[in-house]
Amino acid sequence: MRTLTCLSISTLILAAACDNDPVRENEPVREKAAAQLDVLSSAVSVSGHGNWINPQGEYVSRTFHGVVKEGGVVEGNFVQHITALNGDKRVNKGTIDCIRLLGPAQAVISGTVEENITPSLIGQTQIFVVQDNGEGADDSPDRISVLVFRQPALGIDCSNLTPLPVPSAIEAGNIQVKGGE
């Protein structure tokens, strides 16, 4: 198992198509001590978009992108939209500052919540798992887990928590887990 944690993160703004957004000048940089860094010659990145119906019957759409840059710096962002049964929409946005590969096709991702309808979630660490099952018609659907939220003071992030249960299959979208080979 490879463990990958970040040294710092630059705040990015998520484009709807999950593009590689450039780092904006004059944005704050957050420092975070790295427990262990195991990055081999390949660049490590996670990205994708998934749509599914959650157990409450709500439509969920999550987009994310994170990449480990030179020196172990992790840059990334996420956005999730949930459409309730009555049509109300909830948004959850933030940064990605930690990526841990569980294998060649699965990763744990975490970051800081910066926008949420629930004020108590802003500033918390959000953790989730993604699984890339390939791109062919015969491949199983990619998978994505529910979100787990933790207070940052607890020191829990993707480096030391793997959310359970196993990620659910997405109904539409594509997830990519690359690197570290």
Secondary structure, 3 states (H helix, E strand, C coil): CCCECCCEEECCCCCCCCCCCCCCCCCCEEECCCCCECCCCCCCEEEEEEEEECCCCCEEEEEEEEEECHHHCEEEEEEEEEECCCCCEEEEEEECCEEEEEECCEEEEEEEEEEECCHHHCCCEEEEEEECCCCCCCCCCCEECCCEEECHHHCCCCCCCCCCCCCEECCEEEEEEECCC
